[in-house]
Amino acid sequence: MDEQESPQLGTIYSNDDELRLAAFGKKQQMKRYFNIWSLLFMSFCTSVTWEALTSTMAQALIAGGSSSMVWGFLASAIGTLLIALSISEYASIIPTAGGQYDYVTELTPQKFRRIFSWFAGWITIWGWILSCVAGIFANSMQIQAYIILFKEDYHYERWHTSLILIGLATVYTLVSIFGIRWLPKLQYFGIILHISGYLATVIYLLAKVHPKNSAKFVFVSLTNLTGWKSDGISWSIGLLSSALGFVGWDSSSHMAEEMKYAARDLPRTMYGCVLTTGILTFPWVIALMFCVTDIGGLLSGPVGLISPLTQLMYNVSGGELSGTLGMTIFFLLLSSFVAGPSVLTATSRIVWSFAREGGMPKFLAQIDNTQEVPVNALLFTWLSVCGLACIYIGNSTAFYGLASGCTVVLVFSYLFPILIHVIWGLKANGLKPGPFSLGKWSRPINIAALAWGAYLTTFLCFPTVMPVSATNMNYSCLVLGFAFVLATVTWLAYGSRTYRAAAQEVDIPTTKVAEVLVEENAEHHHVSKCMDS
C-alpha cells in the first residue's frame, strides 16, 4: 500500500496498520513479520489443545471420568468460542499488543479507564507468565517421565524438574530474541508437528488397543473419585482438563503490532483457532476414551499423574521405548521449537506494551535496535519464569497451584473486557465496529460468554478432592487473588501517578479523530476484502 496522509493528524503513515495504531496514540516500533497464516498457526501452537488435554486428563478421569472428558470438552469448546468471538470483535477495533487490557482501556468510560485497565493489565501479564510456567513445566515432566520409565537407577528429585524448566526457558528465550525473523516460519513446522501428533496418536491407539471400551462407557459413564457427594460438582471440577486446552489462543492478539492487516485478519486467527480446534479435537477425545480401558492402571502408573499420555503409550506398547517415545515426542518437539518460544514472545509483548504506558519500568518498553524485539521485556519474562520454577523445589503443592491457576487467571482476563462491553457498549468512548463485527448478535454472544466464564471459573476454584487439607487444596482462587493484590500494591506505589492507560506516542487532538480514523479504515478493509475475494 502506498503511503497515505491522515488529514486529521497531518502525518504520513506507510500503511493502514500504522494509521490504526496512530488512532490509538501508538507508533509502529517493530516490523510486521507475521501474516494471517503464521499467526493462526501460532494460536494453534500456543493453545496446543489436544496436547494440553492429555497432560491434564488425570483430573477429568478422577472427576467425572469419560463423560467429563467427552462432553466437558464439547462444552468448553462452545463456551470458549463464544469468548473468542467476543474478544475478536474488540481486536478488530483495537489491534494492539496489549490485548485484553487495551480493550478494557478503550471500552471503559474515561473516569474509570485508568484503574480498570491497570487491573486488567496486571491480570493479563500474570496469567501469561503462569501460562509460560505451566507449559514449560509440562515439557519438563514429560522429559522426566522418559527418564523414570527407562532408567531404572534414576532417583527423582524436584530440583531436577526446576533445573530442566529453567534450561528450557533459557533456550526458548534465546530463540525469541535472536530468531524473530524465523519465528513466523517456525509456525508452519509447528502445525505439521501438531497435526502429525494428532493423527499418529489416535491411529496408534485405535490399532493397538483391543478390546476397546463400550460406547456406553465413553459417553455415559461417570467416575467420581473426588470425595464430593455430588456427581454434578465432580463433573464440573473435571472441566479443568479441557479448559486448559482452551487458553492461549489469544497469543496472536499480543502480536497484533507485528502482523500485516491486523484489523482484518487478527480476529480470524482467534475464533478460527478455537472453532477449528474444537471441531477436529472432539473426535480425537472420543477415540482416546474408547482406548483408555484401564483408568486405575493409567493413574497408578509410575508417571500416570505427571504425564498421562506417556504412561498410556507405555502401557499400550507393553513398555517399549520406541512405542512410548515415538508416540509422545511430537508434543515435546512442538513445545521446544515453536510453542515455547511463541508463548514467551507473546508474554513479552504484553509486558512491553504495558511498560510503554507507564504500567511498568520504562526500560521494559525499549526495543533493541539490532534484534528489533523488546529484549528487556523478554528477559523480564524469563526471570519471572525461572523465579517461579524455584518454588517447586521448596513446595510442590504451591507450585501446582500456580500451574493450575493460570487457566482461571487467563479466563478471567478474557471476561474483563467482555463485562465492560456488556455494561457500556462501544458508545462510551465513541468507538465504531471494526472490519469484524458480530452486529446484532454481539450483546447476546457477550452475555452467553460471561455466563460460561462465570460457571467455569467458579468450579475451577472448587477443591478438587474432599476432605480438603493443606496438601490437596485448590489454590486457584488465591493465584487469581494475587493478581489483584499485586495490582493494588503497584497502583498505590506508583501506578496512580505514572500510568497513562493509553500510550500517547503520536499527537492525537481528540478522541473524535480516533473514531473517524477507525471508521474510515473499516470501510477501507471492507473494500480490500471484496477485492481479495
N, C-alpha and C positions, 0 to 999 in steps of 0.2 A: 504494500500500500504506500502511495506517495505521502510525503509529509503534508500535514494539514495544520491549519491555524484555527485555534479556538477564538472566535470573535469576542467571547466574554472575557477570556483570560489574556488575550493578546500574546499568546505564547505558541511557539511552534512545537508540535509533537510529531514524532516519526510514524506513529501508527495509532490505531484505535485503542489498543490496550493501554498505552501511555496516557491517552486522553481520559480514559476511565479512571485511572489512578489519580490523575490530577483533579478529577471531580471530587475526590475524597481527600484531597490535601497531600497525596503521596507522590513521590517521584520515582521513576524507574531507576533501580540501582543494580539489578542483576540481569544477566542475559536470559532470554526465553528459549531454553534448550528443549523444553517439553512440548509435545502436541497431545491431541486427544487420546491417541492410542497408547503412548508411553505412560500417560498419567492414569488411564483406565487400567492398564496392566499393573501400575504401581498400587492402585487401590486394591486390586485382587491380591497382590503380593504382601501388602501390609495387613490386610484383614485375614488372609490365609484361613478361610473358613473351615474347610474340611480338615486341614492340619490342626488348627486350634481345637476343633471339636474332639479329635482323637486324643489330644494331650490332656483334656479335662473330662473325658466321658466317664471317668470313675465316679464323678459327682452325680451325674444323671443316672447311672446304673444303680447307685445306692439309694438315691432319692427319686423314685419314680420308675426306674427300670427301662425297658424297651419303649414303652409308650411315651415316657418323658423324652427319650431321645428323638423319636419319630415325630410325634405331634408337638412336642416342645420346640423342635427345630422349625416346623412349619409355622407355628405361632410367632416365633422370633423373627422368621423371615418376613412375614407380613407386617408385623409391628415395626421392624427396622426399615422396611420400605416406606412406610408412612413417615417415619422420621427423616429418611434420606430425601424424600420428595420435598418435605418442608424446608430442610436445610438447603437443598439445591436451588429453591426459589430465591433464597436470600443470597446465595453465592452468585447467582446471575446478576443480581443488582449490585452487589458489593464484592467483586472478585479480588480480594486482598488476602495477604498471607496470614493475617490474624485469625481468620476463620470465625469460630463461634463468638469470640469476644468483639471482633469487628462488627458482626451482625448485631450484637447487643448494643454496641455503641451507636450505630446508625438508626436502630429501630426504637431506641428509648427516648422519651421526651428530654429536652435539654436539662431540666432541673435534676433528673436522676441519672443522666448519662455517665458522669464520671464514676460514681460509686458503683453502679450496676456493672459497667464494663470492666472496672477494676477487679471485682469479684469473679466475673466471667473469665477474665484473663488468667488469673491465678488457678482457677479450677481447670481450665483447658491445659495450661502448662503442666500442672500436677498430674492430670490424667495421662498426658502423653509421655511424661517421664516414667510413670508407673508402667505404661504400655511397653516402653523400651525394656524396662527391668523384667517384666513378665515374659516377654517374647524371648529375650536372650537367656533367661533362666530356663525356659523350656528346652532351648538348644543345649544348654549345659547339662541338664538332666538326661537328655537323650544320649549325649556322649558318655555320661557316667553309666547309663543303662547298659550300653555296649560293654563297658569295662566290667561291670558287676556280673553280667551274664557269661562272659567269655574269658575272664581272667580270674581263676579260682582263688589265687592268693591275695586278691585285692581287698583291702580293708577300707571301707567307705568312711570319709571324713567330710564334714560340712565345709571346711575351709577349701577342700578341693573344688567344690561347686563354685564357691565365690571366686576362686582364682581363675577357673575356666571362664566364668561370666565376665570378669574384668578383662581377660585376654581377648575374648570375642568382641566385647565393646570397643576395645582399642583398635582392633582390625577394622571393624565397621566404621569407626570414626575416621580413620585414615582414608578409607575408600570415599567417605562423604566429603573429605577435604580435597583430596587430590584427584578424585575421579568423577567430578560433577559432569564433565562433558560425556563421560561414558555411562553415567547412571541411567539416562533415558534409554540407551541401547540395551543395558543390562535387564531392563524390564521385559524385553522380548524373550531373553533367555529365561527369566523368571517364570513367565507364563507358560513356557514349554515344560519346565520342571513341574509347575503347578498342575497342568493337565496330565502330564505323564504319570505323576504320582497318583493322581485321581484314578486313572484307568488301570494302572498296574495293580494297585492295592485291591480294588474291587474285583478285578478279573481273577487275581491270585486266590483271594478268599473264596469266591464262588466256585472255583475249580477244585480247591483243596479240602474244603470243609464238607464232610458227609457223616451222618445226616445233618440237615440244617434244622433250625427252629421252625415251628409251625407259624402260619400266618396269624393265628390267634395270639401266640406268644408275642410276635413282633408288634402287632397293632393294638392289642387289648391288655396284655399282662401289665400289672403294676407291682413293682417291688418297693417296699418301704423298710429300709434298714436304718432309718434315721432316729428312731425313738419317738418321733411325733405320732400321736394317736390319729391325727387327721391325714388321710392319704392325699387329700387335696393340697394341704400345706406342703407335704413331702414332694409331691409332683411339681409344685410351683418352685420350690427350692432347687429342684433339678434343672431348672431353666438356665442356671449358671453355665452349664456346658455349652449350650447353643448360643447363649447371649455373648459369650467371649468370642465366638466366631463372627459376630456381627458388630464389632467395633474396629476402628482403624480404617474404615472405608473412606473417611474424610481426609486422609493423608493428602489427596490431590488438592483439596481446598487450601492447604497450607503451602502449596507450591504454585498458587494462583499467579503470583507475580513473576513466575518463570515459565509460564505457559502461553502459547500463542492462541489468540481468540478466546481468552479465558471466559468472558461473559457468556459467550455462546456455548462453548464446549465443556466448561468445567462442570456444570450440572449433570451432563451426560455421563461423566466419569463416576459420579457418586451414585445416582439412582440406577445407572446402568450396571454398576458393580453389584449392588445389593440384589437387584432383580435377577441378573444372570446367575449369580452365586446361589440364590435361593432355589431357582428352578433346577440347576444342574446338581446341586449337592443333596437335594431331597431324596432322589432315588439312590444315591450313594449311601445315605444314612439307613435307608430301608435295607439295602443289600448287606450293610455291615451288621445290622441287628439279626438278620437271618443267619449270620455266621458266628455270632458271639453265643456259642452254645453252652458255655460254662462260665457264668458270671463270677461265681465263687472262686474258680480256679484262676480266672484272669486277675481279680482284685487281690488274691492272696499270693500271687507270684512274686518273685524277687524284685521286679520293677513294675508290678501291676499298678501301683499308685503313683509312681513318679513318671512313667512313660507307658501308658496303657497299650498304645498301638505296637510298641516294641515288644511288650510282653505277649500280646495277641499273636504277632507273627512268629515269635519264638515258640509259642505253644503249637501253633498250626504247622510249623515246619518241622516239628519234632526236635527242636533245639539246634537246628542247623545254622551255622554262621552265615552262609550265603543267602539262605531264605530270609533270615531276620534282617540282615544288613541291607540286602538288595531291595526289600520291600519298604524300608523305612528311611533310606538315605535321602530320598527326594526332599523331605522337609528340611533336613539339615543343610543340604546344598542350597536350597532356595533361600533359607534364612541367612546363610553365610555370605552368599554372593549378591543377593538382591534385597530381601525383606529387611534384614538387619540394618544395612546402610540407609535404606529408604525410610525406616521408622526414625532413626537418629536424625536424618536430614529434615524430615517433616517437623520433628520436635524442635530442632534448632531454629527453624523459620518462625515458629510461634514466639520463641524467646527473643529472637532478633526483632520481630515486629513490635512486640510489647516494649522492648527497650527503647526503640526509636521514638516512642510516645511518652517516655518518662516513667514507664512502669518498672523498669529495672535499670541498673547502672548503664551509663552511656556507652562504655567500651563494648558492651554486648551488641550494640547496634552498628558496629563498624563492619564494613565489607572489605575483605582482603583484596588489594588491587591485582595481585598475581593470580590467585586461585579463583577470584570472583565469587566467593562464598563468605558467609559470616563465620569466620574461623573461631572467633571468641565465643560465639553462641554455641558452636559445635563442641568446643572444649568444655564449656559450662555444662552442656548436656552429658558429655562423657564423665565429667567429675561427679555429677549428680547420680548417674547410674552406678558408678564404682562405689560411691559412698553408701548407697542403699544396698549394694551387693554385700557389703561387710556386715550388715545386720544379720544375715543368715548364719554367720559364724557364731554369733552370741545367742541368737534367739530365733529359731526356725519358725515358731508359731507367729511371731510378729512379722517375719518376712513373708510367710504365706498370706497373712492378712493384707500386706501391701500388694502382693501379686494378684490376689482375687479382687481386691478393692478397685483395681484400675477399671474394671468393667462398670462398676457403679459410678465412678467419677466421670468417665467419658460419656456414659449415657446421660448423666445429669448435665454435662456441658452441652449436649445436644438439645436438651429440654429447655435450657435457659432462654435462648433467643426465640424458641417456639412459644413459650409462655408470654414473652414480651409482645410478640406479634399478635397473639390471640387477644391480649388486653388492649393494645393501642393501634394495631394495624400499621400500614405503611404511611398513613397520612400524618402521623405525629410529627415527623420531620420532613414532610413533603416528598417522600420517595415515590418513584414510579416503578412499575414492574419492569423487569429486565427481559432479555430475549426468551428466557424460560419462565413461564408463569403458569400457575395452577388455576388461574381465573376464578370462577365462582366456586370451585372445589377447594380453594386454598384454606378457608376457615374450617370446613368440616374435616379435612385431612389433618390440619394442625391440631384440632381438638382430639381427634382419634389418636394421633401420635402422642399427645400429652397423656391420654388415658392409659395407653400401653406402657409408656415410660414410667408412670407413677406405679402401676401394678408391678412392673419388673423390678424397679429399684427397691420397692418395699420388700419383696421376697428375697432379693439378693442380699438384704441386710439381716434376714432371719438367721438364727442359729441353725447350722447345718445338721447338728445332731442334738439329741436330748438324752440325759440332762446336760445342761451347759456347765462347763468348767473353764478354767483359765487356759487350758491347753487346746480345747476344741471350740472355743468361742469364735464367732464370725466377727472379724474386726473391720468389715467393710464400712460400716457406719462411722467408725472412728477415723478411718482413712479419708472418707469424704469430709468429715468434720474438720480434719486437719487442714484441708484446703481453705475452709472458712476462717479458721484461726490464723493461718498464715496470711491470708488476705487482710484480715482485720489488723494484725500487728504491723504489717508493712504499710498499710494505709495510714495508721496513726503515726508511724515512724517517719515516713517521708512522702507517701503517695498523695496525701491530701494537698501537698504543696507542689509536687513536681509533675503529677500526672495530667496530661492534656486530653486524654480519651480519644483524640483523633490527631494524627500527625499533620502538621502544617508545614510541609516541606516546600510547597509551592503556594503562591499567593492566590487565595480564593476570596473574592469580595464578600459573597453571601452564600447562604445555603441554597438560595434560589438558582444560582449558577450551576451548582452540582445537579440540581433537579433537571435543569434544561439539558445539560450535557448527557445525563443518563437517558433521558427521553430521546434525544437525538440519536444516540448510539444504539439504542434498542431498535429504532427504525432502520438504522444502517445495517445492523446484524440480520434483521428480517429480510432485507433486500439481498444481502450476501448469501443467506441460507437458500433463498429461492434460486439465486444464480448457481449456487453449488449443485442444487438438485437438478 
